[in-house]
Amino acid sequence: MSSLLEIDDLRVLHGRRPIVDGVNLALEPGEALGLAGESGCGKTTTALAVMKLLPASFSQSGTITLRPPGMEEPINIGRRTEAGMQVVRWRHVSLVFQGAMNSLDPVKRVDHQIAEAIQLHERAAGAADVRARIGELMTTVGLTPGLGRRYPHQLSGGQRQRVMIALALACRPSLVIADEPTTALDVVMQAQILELLERLRRELGLALILISHDLGVLAETCDRIAVMYAGRIVENGPMRSVFDAPQHPYTKRLLDSLPVIGGSRKLATPIPGGPPDPGELPEGCRFRPRCPYAADRCLEEPPLREVRGTQEAACHFAPWAEWPEAHEAAVEGSAG
């Protein structure tokens, strides 16, 4: 079976600054992929590149291929004009934007905004059909249809986020990209939104890309995870494999920062410093200045390669068996 989405050597530049640099990803029909990493690592930029919604000051290259079910010819996103992309967006791939209050039009009722999306892509749909679809969508995301008559400011944060999901599903796409869908929500509402996304994926057969800096959120919903750092994928593999045995120091430090119920009450040691400026990238491994296991060999940039089954990591010392004892042995072997 061909992948639903294939991203090959995606590069996004802002001027001469590489925001996304050589990303390769594949997503199967019905699969959920988590895209993780700190703010500024390129997650949202990757999503906007797939939708071809980058600002005019950005340029993108590489190949993005979408193969919606039922279509004989694949869609080459990079070759599509803006008019061509309007046919693709929402009908085949949709985006749940980060921050529902900033994404919904504050002066239009919710049902009117959903109706606009349907009418734009399904011009033959009658008014009665559109109203019925809106009611069905509102029910699907756990809202009463009557709430569609309200304006965004009349809804709670959780209700607005559900409206954004309903809007993303309005034209029955095969792929939904959710960019930090639980941001600014309390933990109870976060759990409800994640449960909703998982239920919709299962019932509607959706493929999902879930973007988050919270690995715990991704673990609840996704089959696979790709960890980004400074515009590149540094680890990629099945969710359980990555959680059980991370193969990149950055992933290891992110997982160490997760609180464990019944575990130590001491705060986790933070990763020192911050991600590098895209215009001032370090030599070799981009995580090297912050990595506690860095060695001379790390002055050479490590390729992303298979290190443990289907698990990939961009680290010279992978595969890792234990931390940090395995590193000491690896460094000694490298020096020898």
Buried (B, 14 or more C-beta within 10 A) or exposed (E): EEBBBBBBEBBBBBEEBBBBBBBBBBBBBBBBBBBBBBEBBBBBBBBBBBBBEBEEEBEBEBBBBBBBEEEEEBBEBBEBEEEEBBEBBBBBBBBBBBBBBEBBEEEEBBBBBBBBBBBBBBEEBEEEEBBEBBBEBBEBBBBEBEBBEBBBEEBEBBBBBBBBBBBBBBBBBBBBBBBBBBBEBEEEBBBBBBEBBBEBBEEBEBBBBBBBBBBBBBBBBBBBBBBBBBBBBBBBBBBEBBBEBBBBBBBBBBBBBEEEEEEEEEEBEEBEEEBBEBEEBBEBBBBBBBBEBBBEBBEEBBEBEBBBEEBBBBBBBBBBEEBBEBBEEBBEEEEE
